[in-house]
Amino acid sequence: MTPAGYLRFFAAVLMGAASVSAANAQVELTSTQNPDGIYAVYITTRQGDCDKSYYWKISVSGGHVSSAGDSPMEASGQISQRGIVALAFQRLGQVANVTGKLARGYGSGSWSSATMRCAGSWRAMRQG
């Protein structure tokens, strides 16, 4: 290979490395989010004798979750900046554990309750 060929090859390698670095930076930016806001949560029972559907609102502030509005259940837990959901809903000694994923104001996942002997799925949408 001529010196000019080596120079072109080296330049191509550098440009490729720069492209990969830029792509990785973009992935890192899109993989984090601010989950704060009010969410409408729709819950569906798939197993057990619980009510077939529920609707609640939750508030997320600093990634920490609490109940919002006239919720019949007490919500607690957190949503990470990467959108990982880990919550619990409690009412009158009954507890439902909630897991899932949230991205761009929408989320979904599953829930289960050993105390109520029920399980199902959920979906959520940011309201504000």
N, C-alpha and C positions, 0 to 999 in steps of 0.2 A: 504494500500500500504506500502511496506517495505521501509526503508531508501534508499536502492539501487534503488528501483523503482522510488522514488521521484527524485533521482539524474538523472536517465536516462530521466525522463519526463522533468525536468528542462533543461537538455542538449539539448533535442530535440526542446524545445521551443526557446532556444537561437539560435540554428542553423537555425530554421525557420525564426526568426527575422533577422538574418544576411543575409539570402538568399533574403528576401523581400527588405532589404536595398540595397543590391547589384543590384537587378533588377530595383529598382527605380532610382538608380544612372545611370544605363545604359540607361533607358528611357530618363532621363534628358539630357544625353550627345547626344543622337540621335535626340532629339527634337530641338536642336539649331544647327545653321549652319552659315557659312559665305557665304552670297549670292553674294559677289563681283565677277565681271567679265563682259565679253561682252556676250550678249544674242541675238540670232536670234529670232524674234517674228513674228509669223504667225497669222494673224487676219482674221476671216471669218465673213461676215455679214449674219445674219439670219433674220433680220427684217429691212424694209425700202429700200430706193432706192440708198443707198451708193454702191460703188464698192463692188463686191462680196468677194474680198480678198485683203489683203495688206501684205507687208513684210517690217519690219524695224529691225534695230539693236539698242539696248540700252546698255548703260554702267552703271554698278552698282559699286559704290565706297563708302565704309563705310555705305552701305545700301541705299544711296541716288542715285536716278536714273536720268540720262541725256541721250540725244540723242547721238548716235555713228555713225560715217561715214556720208554718204549722206542721211540722213533721211529727208523726206518731212515734218515731224511733229516734234514739240518740245516736248520732253518727260520730265516729272518731277514727283516727288513723292518718295516713298521709299518702300523697302522690308525689313521687320523685320528679326531678327535672327531666328525667328520661321517660316519664310517663308511666312508671310502674305503680299500680294501685294496690294498696294494702289497707283495708278498712274493716271496721266492725260496726254493725248496727245492733243496738240493744234496746230492749223494752220489756219491762216487767220480768226480769230474770232470764229472758230469752235472748240469745246471741246468734247473729249470723255473721260469718266471716266472708269477706269479699276480696277477690283478687282479679287482676286484669291489667289492661293497658289503655292509656289515654294518649291521643295525638291530635293536634290541631283542633282542639275543642270538642272532640268526640271520643267516646270510650266504650269498651265492652269487656265482658269477662264472665266469671262464674261466681256463685255464692253457695254456701252450704251452712247448715245449722244442725249440730248434733242435738241441741236442746229441743228444737222443733221437729227434728227428723225430716227435714226438707232440704231441697237443693234446687238450683236453677241457674239462670243466666241473667245478665243485666246489660243495659246500654245507657249511655248518658250523653247529653248534649249541653254545651256551655250556653247559658242564658245571658250572661252579662259579665 
